[in-house]
Amino acid sequence: MAKIHWIPKKQESYPGQPMVPGAQHDVDFMVKDSKRFADGGGWGYAEFEYDAASDTFRPGTLDDKPPQANDAKCGVACHTIAQKRDYVFTEYAHR
C-alpha cells in the first residue's frame, strides 16, 4: 500500500472554503510479507520525505517527526493500535 501525505490548505476561492491538498509532505509504504517482516506484525514499512526545493524524496530518518528507523519496529509501533484491523488505519468505502 502507498499513502501520499499532503499538508492541507484552505481553498479560499471555492464555496465554503474547503480544505484541499497543499504542499506534499511525504509518501509512506506498507508491504505485507509475514516471513520477511515477522517482527512488524507481518508488515514492512518505509517512509520518504519530500523536499520541495529539490523536488526529490529521501528516506525518512530518526531526525524526522515522527522519527523513522530502518526496521519494521518503527512503523508497527504507530500501527499497533490498529492491530485488530491487520495494522491498517485506512477504512475503505463500500463499493
VOBA-1610 file (N, C-alpha, C; in pm, whole numbers, padded with zeros to 5 digits, always signed):
BEGIN
Met+00085-00117+00000Met+00000+00000+00000Met+00089+00123+00000Ala+00042+00226-00061Ala+00113+00354-00062Ala+00018+00462-00015Lys+00070+00557+00060Lys-00012+00669+00106Lys+00068+00798+00086Ile+00006+00892+00018Ile+00070+01023-00005Ile+00013+01121+00097His+00102+01186+00172His+00059+01285+00270His+00080+01425+00214Trp-00025+01504+00218Trp-00021+01643+00175Trp-00047+01731+00297Ile+00010+01848+00300Ile-00021+01945+00404Ile-00149+02017+00359Pro-00257+02003+00437Pro-00383+02063+00393Pro-00378+02215+00392Lys-00454+02273+00302Lys-00467+02418+00296Lys-00612+02452+00265Lys-00653+02569+00305Lys-00788+02615+00278Lys-00793+02673+00137Gln-00890+02629+00057Gln-00907+02681-00078Gln-01001+02801-00070Glu-00942+02919-00065Glu-01018+03042-00043Glu-01117+03072-00156Ser-01089+03031-00278Ser-01173+03069-00391Ser-01292+02976-00413Tyr-01300+02864-00339Tyr-01412+02770-00355Tyr-01521+02800-00252Pro-01646+02775-00286Pro-01754+02796-00190Pro-01732+02712-00064Gly-01749+02773+00051Gly-01729+02702+00178Gly-01585+02691+00220Gln-01494+02736+00138Gln-01350+02732+00166Gln-01304+02595+00219Pro-01321+02489+00139Pro-01285+02355+00185Pro-01134+02338+00198Met-01096+02238+00275Met-00955+02201+00286Met-00921+02111+00167Val-00810+02141+00102Val-00763+02067-00015Val-00615+02034+00005Pro-00559+01941-00075Pro-00416+01914-00063Pro-00333+02038-00097Gly-00235+02066-00014Gly-00141+02175-00039Gly-00008+02116-00080Ala+00096+02154-00011Ala+00231+02104-00042Ala+00241+01956-00002Gln+00313+01880-00081Gln+00334+01739-00048Gln+00428+01730+00071His+00402+01635+00161His+00485+01617+00280His+00573+01494+00269Asp+00511+01378+00244Asp+00587+01254+00234Asp+00505+01146+00166Val+00567+01031+00146Val+00500+00913+00092Val+00536+00796+00183Asp+00435+00720+00224Asp+00455+00604+00310Asp+00418+00478+00232Phe+00488+00369+00264Phe+00458+00240+00202Phe+00446+00134+00311Met+00354+00040+00290Met+00341-00079+00373Met+00340-00199+00279Val+00423-00299+00311Val+00433-00420+00231Val+00402-00539+00321Lys+00306-00622+00279Lys+00268-00739+00358Lys+00352-00859+00317Asp+00429-00911+00414Asp+00510-01030+00392Asp+00544-01085+00530Ser+00468-01183+00575Ser+00482-01232+00712Ser+00617-01299+00738Lys+00683-01350+00635Lys+00814-01412+00655Lys+00923-01307+00670Arg+00924-01209+00582Arg+01029-01106+00586Arg+01011-01008+00701Phe+00886-00984+00741Phe+00858-00881+00840Phe+00785-00935+00963Ala+00829-01049+01011Ala+00764-01112+01126Ala+00764-01019+01249Asp+00869-00941+01267Asp+00877-00852+01384Asp+00790-00728+01369Gly+00728-00710+01254Gly+00641-00595+01231Gly+00497-00634+01209Gly+00453-00744+01270Gly+00316-00787+01252Gly+00288-00835+01111Gly+00394-00872+01039Gly+00380-00917+00901Gly+00390-00805+00799Trp+00412-00684+00847Trp+00420-00567+00759Trp+00560-00506+00762Gly+00607-00462+00647Gly+00728-00381+00636Gly+00686-00239+00605Tyr+00758-00143+00658Tyr+00721-00002+00645Tyr+00836+00078+00584Ala+00803+00178+00505Ala+00903+00271+00452Ala+00838+00408+00443Glu+00919+00510+00461Glu+00870+00647+00456Glu+00973+00732+00384Phe+00926+00814+00291Phe+01015+00901+00215Phe+00966+01044+00226Glu+01052+01131+00277Glu+01020+01273+00293Glu+01040+01345+00160Tyr+00949+01435+00131Tyr+00958+01513+00007Tyr+01029+01644+00036Asp+01124+01682-00049Asp+01195+01809-00040Asp+01151+01895-00158Ala+01068+01996-00129Ala+01013+02080-00236Ala+01122+02158-00310Ala+01226+02201-00240Ala+01331+02281-00303Ala+01401+02205-00415Ser+01426+02076-00393Ser+01496+01997-00495Ser+01400+01907-00574Asp+01271+01905-00534Asp+01170+01821-00598Asp+01214+01674-00598Thr+01267+01630-00481Thr+01313+01492-00466Thr+01262+01434-00335Phe+01278+01302-00322Phe+01244+01232-00199Phe+01371+01177-00137Arg+01368+01161-00005Arg+01479+01097+00067Arg+01418+01004+00172Pro+01488+00897+00206Pro+01436+00808+00311Pro+01420+00885+00443Gly+01317+00851+00517Gly+01298+00910+00649Gly+01412+00873+00742Thr+01440+00960+00839Thr+01549+00937+00935Thr+01498+00955+01078Leu+01584+00928+01172Leu+01549+00946+01312Leu+01530+01094+01349Asp+01575+01186+01264Asp+01557+01329+01289Asp+01419+01379+01245Asp+01344+01297+01169Asp+01211+01339+01123Asp+01108+01324+01233Lys+00993+01385+01211Lys+00882+01375+01306Lys+00764+01312+01235Pro+00721+01190+01271Pro+00783+01105+01372Pro+00913+01046+01320Pro+01003+01009+01412Pro+01131+00952+01369Pro+01111+00821+01295Gln+01195+00799+01194Gln+01186+00678+01111Gln+01317+00603+01117Ala+01313+00480+01167Ala+01432+00396+01169Ala+01427+00302+01049Asn+01533+00225+01031Asn+01541+00134+00916Asn+01499-00006+00954Asp+01386-00020+01024Asp+01333-00151+01059Asp+01181-00142+01072Ala+01118-00255+01085Ala+00971-00258+01092Ala+00919-00210+01226Lys+01003-00208+01329Lys+00956-00171+01462Lys+00900-00028+01466Cys+00957+00060+01389Cys+00911+00199+01389Cys+00768+00208+01337Gly+00740+00146+01225Gly+00606+00150+01168Gly+00505+00077+01252Val+00542-00041+01301Val+00447-00119+01379Val+00418-00052+01513Ala+00511+00025+01567Ala+00486+00094+01694Ala+00368+00189+01680Cys+00360+00259+01569Cys+00248+00351+01544Cys+00120+00275+01510His+00132+00164+01443His+00016+00093+01391His-00040-00012+01487Thr+00022-00029+01603Thr-00025-00129+01699Thr-00169-00105+01740Ile-00211+00020+01747Ile-00349+00047+01788Ile-00451-00003+01685Ala-00405-00032+01564Ala-00493-00088+01461Ala-00466-00237+01439Gln-00410-00303+01539Gln-00373-00444+01527Gln-00492-00531+01488Lys-00610-00504+01543Lys-00729-00585+01512Lys-00773-00566+01367Arg-00723-00464+01301Arg-00755-00439+01159Arg-00633-00470+01072Asp-00549-00564+01117Asp-00426-00602+01046Asp-00330-00485+01032Tyr-00326-00399+01134Tyr-00233-00286+01143Tyr-00259-00176+01040Val-00375-00176+00978Val-00407-00078+00873Val-00508+00023+00926Phe-00475+00152+00918Phe-00566+00258+00963Phe-00675+00288+00861Thr-00641+00283+00734Thr-00732+00327+00629Thr-00859+00244+00627Glu-00972+00313+00622Glu-01100+00246+00607Glu-01149+00271+00466Tyr-01176+00166+00395Tyr-01218+00178+00258Tyr-01370+00183+00250Ala-01420+00271+00165Ala-01565+00285+00147Ala-01620+00161+00075His-01744+00131+00103His-01811+00020+00036His-01828+00055-00112Arg-01803-00041-00199Arg-01817-00015-00343Arg-01931-00094-00400
//
